[in-house]
Amino acid sequence: MSHAGGPFKVCGSCKGAWPTWEGFIRDPNVRLLGLQSLVTHPEANLLVFEHSCGSSISILARRLRHVLHEPEEGAAAVSLMGTEQCRRHCLMLEDLETCDAPCINALDRRLILMAQKMKES
């Protein structure tokens, strides 16, 4: 996935560019740090990565939800963070575990699993 006429992502520090999401994830110089979830604005959830140049690179999770190949209907549109149903995975950036709660953050956490599998292949 790339923007029309441009790369998927450019490092703000060293200006390294990745033409596609797949190339970005598979780059050995990019490491997933975790998901930064916002209780009141799940549309602003970020996947946070570290680049070997020393900078962090954040990607809005909503830009990548389409790669999960899941139907939009039935997908949770609300955040359960801070409620009794919350499994508390999203409270720590470095927690890379998946979650099965009916929550928008759980959907975004599946992006973590997908990225990990892509890195291994």
GIBEL-V403326 format. One record per residue. N is the residue number from 1. RES is the residue in one letter. SS is DSSP state (~ for helix, > for strand, _ for the rest). PHI is phi in whole degrees, 0 to 359 (* if undefined). Layout:
n-><N	N>
res-><RES	RES>
ss-><SS	SS>
phi-><PHI	PHI>
//
This chain:
n-><1	2	3	4	5	6	7	8	9	10	11	12	13	14	15	16	17	18	19	20	21	22	23	24	25	26	27	28	29	30	31	32	33	34	35	36	37	38	39	40	41	42	43	44	45	46	47	48	49	50	51	52	53	54	55	56	57	58	59	60	61	62	63	64	65	66	67	68	69	70	71	72	73	74	75	76	77	78	79	80	81	82	83	84	85	86	87	88	89	90	91	92	93	94	95	96	97	98	99	100	101	102	103	104	105	106	107	108	109	110	111	112	113	114	115	116	117	118	119	120	121>
res-><M	S	H	A	G	G	P	F	K	V	C	G	S	C	K	G	A	W	P	T	W	E	G	F	I	R	D	P	N	V	R	L	L	G	L	Q	S	L	V	T	H	P	E	A	N	L	L	V	F	E	H	S	C	G	S	S	I	S	I	L	A	R	R	L	R	H	V	L	H	E	P	E	E	G	A	A	A	V	S	L	M	G	T	E	Q	C	R	R	H	C	L	M	L	E	D	L	E	T	C	D	A	P	C	I	N	A	L	D	R	R	L	I	L	M	A	Q	K	M	K	E	S>
ss-><_	_	_	_	_	_	_	_	>	>	_	_	_	_	_	_	>	>	_	_	~	~	~	~	~	~	_	_	_	>	>	>	>	>	>	>	_	_	_	_	_	~	~	~	_	>	>	>	>	>	>	_	_	_	_	>	>	>	>	>	~	~	~	_	~	~	~	~	_	_	_	_	_	_	_	_	_	_	_	_	_	_	_	_	_	_	_	_	~	~	~	_	_	_	_	_	_	_	_	_	_	_	_	~	~	~	~	~	~	~	~	~	~	~	~	~	~	~	~	~	_>
phi-><*	223	285	304	81	212	287	296	208	234	291	291	267	266	69	300	235	237	293	224	300	300	296	297	296	280	296	294	269	241	233	286	266	157	250	260	257	247	302	271	222	299	290	255	303	236	272	249	238	245	258	298	285	106	263	258	232	248	230	299	301	297	291	245	304	295	284	284	55	247	297	294	290	87	284	295	253	242	263	261	303	89	262	295	281	290	268	70	295	279	279	235	307	281	284	258	290	279	219	251	291	283	220	300	292	297	299	294	293	295	295	298	299	299	297	297	296	296	295	285	274>
//
